Amino acid sequence: FLDLFGYPPSPREFEKWRLYREQNGQCAYSLQPLAPTGNVTEIFAAGATEVDHALPYSRSFDDSKNNKVLVLAKENREKGNRTPHEYLKALDGCENGERWRSFVAYVEANKQYRMAKRSRLLRKDFGGKEAEEFRERNLNDTRYICRFFKNYVERYLMLADDSENKRCVVLSGQLTAFLRARWGLLKIRGDSDRH
């Protein structure tokens, strides 16, 4: 990025650039060029492109790279809180219309997409039950990671010999949110995934 543009990117710019390259410069939904004049800096212009969650974040809570695509801002606004299938089906007016078939061909032909990203992009059924299962799976992953990290800290943390503390205490999300609010620390998901 530094070699190409001559300045260090913001996290959002770098994410857009990475997705632009992954998608071969095409909008994931309309398949139109993301930089119509061929100047890649167009993707950073305000209101030109947006990072979209293929499976809507409000329904899946999936903020992973495998759930993100770069799209023209107009496409993102029109898609709204729908999956790519729901959105393209509504545009086509039928289950397997022209835009959906073109989209499927594009996703399957893109060798840069990992299988996890392809499955999210091409998923047809994502109702309430599927969304709940998806969220539950993500929460289980988080619980596992927290438990692993707690055990790791307890095993390798060198406490003073006279210390009575022998355990690492893990706080619940509710207590973390309370402390964050008391300390005036904002939780802004859109800025990064480091909240």
FIROVEX-126747 format. One line per 8 residues: number of its first residue (from 1); their letters; for each residue x, y, z of N, C-alpha, C. Coordinates in Angstrom, 3 decimals. Layout:
% FIROVEX-126747
NUM = A = X/Y/Z/X/Y/Z/X/Y/Z; ...
//
This chain:
% FIROVEX-126747
1 = FLDLFGYP = 0.837/-1.191/0.000/0.000/0.000/0.000/0.878/1.250/0.000; 1.911/1.252/0.860/2.815/2.403/0.916/3.498/2.638/-0.427; 3.958/1.568/-1.063/4.613/1.705/-2.362/3.663/2.260/-3.417; 2.434/1.803/-3.391/1.470/2.191/-4.408/0.912/3.606/-4.205; 0.606/3.954/-2.952/-0.073/5.219/-2.691/0.787/6.272/-2.000; 1.895/5.847/-1.382/2.813/6.806/-0.777/2.445/7.302/0.604; 1.475/6.695/1.259/1.121/7.093/2.624/0.587/5.869/3.366; 0.700/5.858/4.701/0.164/4.716/5.459/-1.360/4.759/5.470
9 = PSPREFEK = -2.014/3.639/5.224/-3.482/3.632/5.150/-4.132/3.618/6.517; -5.353/4.109/6.558/-6.178/3.908/7.747/-6.636/2.451/7.701; -7.092/1.903/8.815/-7.582/0.511/8.779/-8.692/0.306/7.738; -9.604/1.271/7.607/-10.714/1.151/6.654/-10.202/1.178/5.218; -9.234/2.065/4.918/-8.667/2.125/3.574/-7.964/0.821/3.220; -7.215/0.284/4.164/-6.497/-0.957/3.895/-7.471/-2.108/3.652; -8.545/-2.140/4.427/-9.555/-3.182/4.244/-10.198/-3.060/2.865; -10.530/-1.859/2.444/-11.116/-1.649/1.118/-10.148/-2.072/0.023
17 = WRLYREQN = -8.893/-1.699/0.168/-7.878/-2.049/-0.834/-7.699/-3.566/-0.935; -7.652/-4.224/0.227/-7.512/-5.685/0.248/-8.705/-6.352/-0.435; -9.923/-5.894/-0.134/-11.118/-6.463/-0.757/-11.167/-6.146/-2.247; -10.753/-4.955/-2.623/-10.699/-4.560/-4.038/-9.828/-5.543/-4.817; -8.679/-5.843/-4.263/-7.763/-6.794/-4.926/-8.349/-8.208/-4.956; -8.952/-8.614/-3.858/-9.543/-9.954/-3.766/-10.664/-10.130/-4.786; -11.392/-9.061/-5.057/-12.550/-9.111/-5.960/-12.195/-8.696/-7.389; -10.923/-8.577/-7.676/-10.476/-8.194/-9.016/-11.107/-6.882/-9.484
25 = GQCAYSLQ = -11.299/-5.960/-8.545/-11.801/-4.632/-8.885/-13.275/-4.555/-9.215; -14.042/-5.610/-8.921/-15.472/-5.616/-9.249/-16.327/-5.525/-8.000; -17.433/-4.831/-8.112/-18.430/-4.794/-7.046/-18.970/-6.215/-6.881; -19.023/-6.685/-5.661/-19.436/-8.064/-5.424/-20.853/-8.356/-5.899; -21.756/-7.375/-5.885/-23.148/-7.645/-6.238/-23.511/-7.238/-7.663; -23.092/-6.052/-8.086/-23.454/-5.602/-9.439/-22.456/-6.079/-10.486; -21.273/-6.495/-10.030/-20.168/-6.929/-10.889/-19.644/-5.789/-11.763; -19.992/-4.551/-11.418/-19.482/-3.362/-12.106/-18.114/-3.004/-11.526
33 = PLAPTGNV = -17.300/-2.258/-12.287/-15.990/-1.837/-11.753/-16.158/-0.933/-10.532; -15.349/-1.179/-9.512/-15.382/-0.346/-8.311/-14.680/0.990/-8.545; -13.756/1.007/-9.476/-13.055/2.238/-9.861/-13.278/2.425/-11.353; -14.397/3.045/-11.757/-14.783/3.119/-13.174/-13.726/3.712/-14.111; -12.929/4.676/-13.633/-11.930/5.270/-14.516/-10.602/4.513/-14.476; -10.534/3.495/-13.628/-9.306/2.717/-13.515/-8.346/3.250/-12.463; -8.675/4.358/-11.826/-7.847/4.922/-10.763/-8.315/4.338/-9.437; -7.486/3.473/-8.856/-7.874/2.728/-7.650/-8.236/3.648/-6.486
41 = TEIFAAGA = -7.703/4.863/-6.440/-8.013/5.766/-5.324/-9.494/6.127/-5.284; -10.214/5.874/-6.350/-11.658/6.145/-6.373/-12.395/5.365/-5.280; -11.887/4.190/-4.941/-12.580/3.376/-3.931/-12.556/4.020/-2.556; -11.616/4.969/-2.320/-11.511/5.624/-1.019/-12.358/6.891/-0.931; -12.890/7.359/-2.046/-13.685/8.583/-2.047/-14.953/8.386/-1.222; -15.315/9.414/-0.486/-16.517/9.345/0.354/-17.741/9.051/-0.501; -18.507/8.046/-0.073/-19.744/7.704/-0.759/-19.583/6.884/-2.019; -18.354/6.468/-2.350/-18.147/5.686/-3.571/-18.330/4.185/-3.325
49 = TEVDHALP = -17.620/3.653/-2.338/-17.699/2.219/-2.031/-17.905/2.034/-0.536; -18.416/0.866/-0.180/-18.617/0.521/1.224/-18.298/-0.947/1.432; -17.845/-1.274/2.631/-17.632/-2.670/3.001/-18.966/-3.194/3.503; -19.413/-4.300/2.928/-20.712/-4.866/3.293/-20.524/-6.230/3.928; -21.393/-6.547/4.869/-21.441/-7.899/5.445/-22.395/-8.720/4.578; -21.884/-9.755/3.943/-22.718/-10.596/3.071/-23.919/-11.130/3.856; -23.652/-11.802/4.967/-24.724/-12.178/5.892/-24.840/-10.996/6.841; -25.962/-10.295/6.843/-26.061/-9.045/7.606/-25.573/-9.195/9.038
57 = YSRSFDDS = -24.764/-8.254/9.456/-24.187/-8.304/10.797/-25.281/-8.342/11.864; -26.361/-7.607/11.651/-27.441/-7.569/12.641/-28.105/-8.928/12.819; -27.967/-9.794/11.834/-28.583/-11.121/11.916/-27.578/-12.216/12.250; -26.309/-12.028/11.899/-25.320/-13.090/12.086/-24.270/-12.777/13.136; -24.048/-11.494/13.432/-22.970/-11.028/14.300/-21.609/-11.508/13.797; -21.503/-11.735/12.504/-20.260/-12.204/11.893/-19.531/-11.008/11.283; -18.458/-10.595/11.933/-17.662/-9.463/11.457/-16.325/-9.941/10.895; -16.272/-11.208/10.509/-15.022/-11.781/10.009/-14.737/-11.342/8.580
65 = KNNKVLVL = -13.494/-11.516/8.159/-13.101/-11.202/6.779/-13.896/-12.034/5.787; -14.262/-13.235/6.179/-15.007/-14.120/5.284/-16.447/-13.673/5.065; -16.885/-12.668/5.813/-18.251/-12.176/5.651/-18.278/-10.763/5.069; -17.133/-10.273/4.592/-17.063/-8.899/4.095/-16.725/-8.858/2.611; -17.396/-7.947/1.917/-17.122/-7.684/0.504/-17.148/-6.177/0.288; -16.494/-5.740/-0.798/-16.506/-4.324/-1.161/-17.533/-4.129/-2.268; -18.415/-3.174/-2.055/-19.495/-2.943/-3.021/-19.650/-1.448/-3.277; -20.281/-1.127/-4.372/-20.640/0.254/-4.635/-21.642/0.693/-3.576
73 = AKENREKG = -21.529/1.920/-3.106/-22.385/2.408/-2.014/-23.864/2.235/-2.343; -24.226/2.497/-3.596/-25.624/2.359/-4.024/-26.118/0.921/-3.828; -25.276/-0.049/-4.165/-25.657/-1.463/-4.006/-25.852/-1.806/-2.529; -24.982/-1.284/-1.678/-25.089/-1.575/-0.251/-26.380/-1.003/0.325; -26.730/0.202/-0.084/-27.985/0.805/0.405/-29.196/-0.003/-0.056; -29.170/-0.440/-1.312/-30.303/-1.208/-1.838/-30.393/-2.599/-1.212; -29.247/-3.199/-0.943/-29.238/-4.542/-0.347/-29.821/-4.506/1.059; -29.445/-3.483/1.829/-29.978/-3.344/3.177/-29.624/-4.517/4.073
81 = NRTPHEYL = -30.602/-4.985/4.809/-30.409/-6.046/5.799/-30.754/-7.419/5.221; -30.352/-7.644/3.979/-30.650/-8.913/3.319/-29.362/-9.637/2.948; -29.492/-10.922/2.704/-28.363/-11.697/2.192/-28.243/-11.421/0.691; -27.098/-11.755/0.083/-26.999/-11.570/-1.364/-28.126/-12.277/-2.123; -28.489/-13.481/-1.702/-29.551/-14.214/-2.380/-30.886/-13.494/-2.261; -31.218/-13.041/-1.054/-32.478/-12.330/-0.850/-32.516/-11.050/-1.697; -31.400/-10.340/-1.732/-31.318/-9.083/-2.482/-31.437/-9.323/-3.987; -30.634/-10.234/-4.523/-30.637/-10.472/-5.968/-31.928/-11.139/-6.429
89 = KALDGCEN = -32.509/-11.964/-5.582/-33.804/-12.588/-5.906/-34.879/-11.515/-6.045; -34.849/-10.524/-5.154/-35.830/-9.436/-5.223/-35.626/-8.607/-6.496; -34.387/-8.381/-6.883/-34.113/-7.621/-8.109/-34.552/-8.390/-9.353; -34.288/-9.701/-9.345/-34.639/-10.533/-10.499/-36.135/-10.823/-10.557; -36.784/-10.802/-9.409/-38.209/-11.114/-9.370/-38.486/-12.611/-9.390; -37.429/-13.407/-9.267/-37.605/-14.868/-9.226/-36.413/-15.500/-8.516; -36.546/-16.774/-8.208/-35.544/-17.518/-7.432/-34.179/-17.595/-8.118; -34.148/-17.928/-9.385/-32.885/-18.139/-10.100/-32.765/-17.228/-11.311
97 = GERWRSFV = -32.878/-15.938/-11.090/-32.834/-14.977/-12.185/-31.426/-14.743/-12.724; -31.333/-13.868/-13.685/-30.074/-13.588/-14.377/-28.995/-13.029/-13.444; -29.362/-12.065/-12.588/-28.350/-11.476/-11.693/-27.829/-12.502/-10.701; -28.713/-13.349/-10.193/-28.269/-14.380/-9.250/-27.332/-15.365/-9.948; -27.667/-15.791/-11.130/-26.810/-16.743/-11.858/-25.451/-16.124/-12.177; -25.428/-14.859/-12.566/-24.158/-14.167/-12.837/-23.325/-14.055/-11.563; -24.012/-13.761/-10.462/-23.331/-13.652/-9.167/-22.717/-14.989/-8.764; -23.469/-16.064/-8.894/-22.965/-17.399/-8.554/-21.744/-17.732/-9.406
105 = AYVEANKQ = -21.812/-17.465/-10.702/-20.681/-17.739/-11.598/-19.458/-16.935/-11.175; -19.659/-15.663/-10.816/-18.554/-14.803/-10.378/-17.917/-15.341/-9.103; -18.733/-15.684/-8.114/-18.213/-16.173/-6.831/-17.463/-17.484/-7.022; -18.038/-18.397/-7.795/-17.386/-19.693/-7.997/-16.107/-19.578/-8.817; -16.021/-18.583/-9.696/-14.831/-18.409/-10.532/-13.718/-17.658/-9.812; -14.042/-16.944/-8.735/-13.033/-16.157/-8.029/-12.192/-17.071/-7.144; -10.987/-17.361/-7.578/-10.099/-18.280/-6.848/-9.514/-17.650/-5.589; -9.665/-16.324/-5.449/-9.159/-15.643/-4.254/-10.076/-15.875/-3.050
113 = YRMAKRSR = -11.341/-16.204/-3.321/-12.289/-16.433/-2.232/-12.019/-17.779/-1.586; -11.986/-17.777/-0.271/-11.877/-19.028/0.464/-13.253/-19.702/0.476; -13.256/-20.962/0.783/-14.514/-21.716/0.814/-15.503/-21.105/1.809; -15.007/-20.643/2.950/-15.890/-20.045/3.963/-16.584/-18.798/3.415; -15.864/-17.990/2.645/-16.461/-16.784/2.071/-17.468/-17.163/0.997; -17.120/-18.127/0.158/-18.050/-18.567/-0.885/-19.360/-19.058/-0.277; -19.252/-19.850/0.782/-20.476/-20.401/1.378/-21.354/-19.296/1.958; -20.760/-18.252/2.516/-21.555/-17.139/3.031/-22.208/-16.364/1.888
121 = LLRKDFGG = -21.447/-16.111/0.835/-21.979/-15.345/-0.292/-23.099/-16.079/-1.027; -22.992/-17.395/-1.125/-23.964/-18.167/-1.908/-25.070/-18.785/-1.069; -25.076/-18.498/0.213/-26.078/-19.091/1.100/-27.473/-18.616/0.726; -28.374/-19.564/0.532/-29.751/-19.227/0.153/-30.686/-19.160/1.357; -30.469/-19.997/2.333/-31.369/-20.042/3.484/-30.676/-19.438/4.697; -31.188/-18.308/5.134/-30.640/-17.660/6.332/-31.765/-16.968/7.084; -32.705/-17.781/7.511/-33.846/-17.270/8.279/-33.489/-17.141/9.748; -34.485/-16.966/10.564/-34.280/-16.778/11.996/-33.559/-17.933/12.665
129 = KEAEEFRE = -33.941/-19.161/12.316/-33.320/-20.338/12.923/-31.842/-20.437/12.545; -31.529/-20.228/11.271/-30.147/-20.301/10.798/-29.301/-19.187/11.410; -29.871/-17.996/11.521/-29.151/-16.870/12.119/-28.833/-17.157/13.582; -29.798/-17.730/14.299/-29.579/-18.065/15.707/-28.483/-19.119/15.856; -28.498/-20.137/14.989/-27.448/-21.165/15.026/-26.083/-20.550/14.749; -26.028/-19.634/13.800/-24.784/-18.964/13.443/-24.252/-18.171/14.636; -25.127/-17.392/15.282/-24.713/-16.602/16.446/-24.239/-17.511/17.566; -24.969/-18.600/17.805/-24.601/-19.520/18.882/-23.232/-20.146/18.629
137 = RNLNDTRY = -22.956/-20.493/17.380/-21.648/-21.049/17.021/-20.535/-20.028/17.298; -20.766/-18.774/16.936/-19.771/-17.737/17.187/-19.555/-17.508/18.681; -20.646/-17.538/19.459/-20.502/-17.384/20.907/-19.727/-18.550/21.509; -19.978/-19.759/21.020/-19.225/-20.914/21.513/-17.738/-20.770/21.196; -17.406/-20.279/19.997/-16.011/-20.053/19.647/-15.379/-19.052/20.609; -16.118/-17.985/20.905/-15.609/-16.966/21.824/-15.401/-17.552/23.211; -16.356/-18.354/23.679/-16.218/-18.986/24.998/-14.987/-19.886/25.044; -14.779/-20.654/23.987/-13.627/-21.555/23.928/-12.321/-20.763/23.981
145 = ICRFFKNY = -12.242/-19.691/23.195/-11.029/-18.877/23.158/-10.766/-18.259/24.532; -11.815/-17.738/25.175/-11.658/-17.142/26.506/-11.173/-18.175/27.520; -11.741/-19.352/27.494/-11.339/-20.406/28.421/-9.884/-20.809/28.172; -9.513/-20.961/26.890/-8.137/-21.323/26.552/-7.165/-20.257/27.061; -7.497/-18.975/26.818/-6.606/-17.893/27.217/-6.485/-17.812/28.737; -7.600/-17.999/29.449/-7.575/-17.992/30.913/-6.641/-19.081/31.425; -6.793/-20.295/30.886/-5.925/-21.404/31.317/-4.461/-21.137/30.981; -4.219/-20.537/29.839/-2.861/-20.220/29.410/-2.218/-19.210/30.365
153 = VERYLMLA = -2.965/-18.162/30.717/-2.453/-17.146/31.638/-2.176/-17.774/32.997; -3.096/-18.576/33.506/-2.890/-19.218/34.813/-1.658/-20.113/34.804; -1.420/-20.800/33.712/-0.298/-21.726/33.622/1.044/-20.988/33.559; 1.109/-19.868/32.843/2.402/-19.243/32.575/2.643/-17.911/33.273; 1.647/-17.364/33.960/1.832/-16.101/34.666/2.688/-16.341/35.902; 3.771/-15.601/36.031/4.677/-15.756/37.172/4.294/-14.747/38.255; 3.626/-15.230/39.289/3.230/-14.368/40.398/4.311/-14.421/41.471; 4.336/-13.399/42.312/5.301/-13.381/43.411/5.040/-14.578/44.318
161 = DDSENKRC = 6.099/-15.124/44.911/5.969/-16.314/45.765/5.034/-16.081/46.937; 4.991/-14.859/47.448/4.137/-14.590/48.603/2.721/-14.144/48.209; 2.417/-14.168/46.928/1.102/-13.745/46.458/0.056/-14.800/46.769; -1.116/-14.325/47.214/-2.221/-15.239/47.477/-3.015/-15.524/46.209; -2.834/-14.709/45.183/-3.550/-14.904/43.918/-2.956/-16.079/43.152; -3.782/-16.995/42.776/-3.342/-18.157/42.014/-4.195/-18.392/40.782; -5.240/-17.573/40.639/-6.168/-17.791/39.533/-6.351/-16.512/38.728; -6.689/-16.711/37.477/-7.076/-15.623/36.585/-8.604/-15.595/36.587
169 = VVLSGQLT = -9.170/-14.429/36.827/-10.622/-14.306/36.886/-11.112/-13.703/35.574; -12.077/-14.338/34.944/-12.644/-13.859/33.692/-13.958/-13.150/33.995; -14.089/-11.937/33.464/-15.296/-11.151/33.705/-16.328/-11.432/32.623; -17.582/-11.338/32.997/-18.649/-11.525/32.019/-18.727/-10.294/31.121; -19.332/-10.450/29.969/-19.505/-9.340/29.038/-20.312/-8.213/29.649; -21.290/-8.552/30.495/-22.128/-7.540/31.118/-21.294/-6.670/32.064; -20.400/-7.290/32.833/-19.547/-6.535/33.737/-18.542/-5.697/32.942; -18.026/-6.247/31.865/-17.107/-5.502/31.001/-17.801/-4.270/30.433
177 = AFLRARWG = -19.033/-4.425/29.965/-19.787/-3.291/29.424/-20.020/-2.229/30.501; -20.323/-2.673/31.732/-20.535/-1.740/32.833/-19.268/-0.932/33.108; -18.124/-1.624/33.203/-16.862/-0.934/33.475/-16.478/-0.004/32.328; -16.694/-0.451/31.102/-16.379/0.385/29.941/-17.182/1.687/29.995; -18.460/1.590/30.346/-19.308/2.779/30.442/-18.844/3.691/31.584; -18.493/3.111/32.734/-18.038/3.902/33.886/-16.735/4.623/33.593; -15.861/3.987/32.825/-14.552/4.572/32.507/-14.610/5.470/31.272; -15.779/5.546/30.639/-15.931/6.411/29.471/-15.270/5.866/28.218
185 = LLKIRGDS = -15.101/4.563/28.151/-14.500/3.936/26.968/-15.618/3.552/26.009; -15.574/4.108/24.823/-16.617/3.830/23.842/-16.339/2.535/23.110; -17.385/1.827/22.792/-17.292/0.593/22.012/-17.880/0.895/20.648; -17.023/1.194/19.678/-17.470/1.526/18.352/-17.034/0.411/17.412; -17.953/-0.478/17.091/-17.629/-1.635/16.262/-17.114/-1.262/14.880; -17.619/-0.170/14.329/-17.255/0.211/12.978/-15.806/0.646/12.822; -15.168/1.080/13.934/-13.787/1.547/13.838/-12.803/0.403/13.610; -13.013/-0.697/14.274/-12.117/-1.851/14.128/-12.721/-3.025/14.888
193 = DRH = -12.023/-4.152/14.854/-12.507/-5.324/15.587/-11.799/-5.442/16.939; -11.111/-4.376/17.366/-10.332/-4.442/18.595/-11.092/-3.935/19.809; -12.399/-3.657/19.663/-13.161/-3.122/20.785/-13.106/-4.075/21.969
//
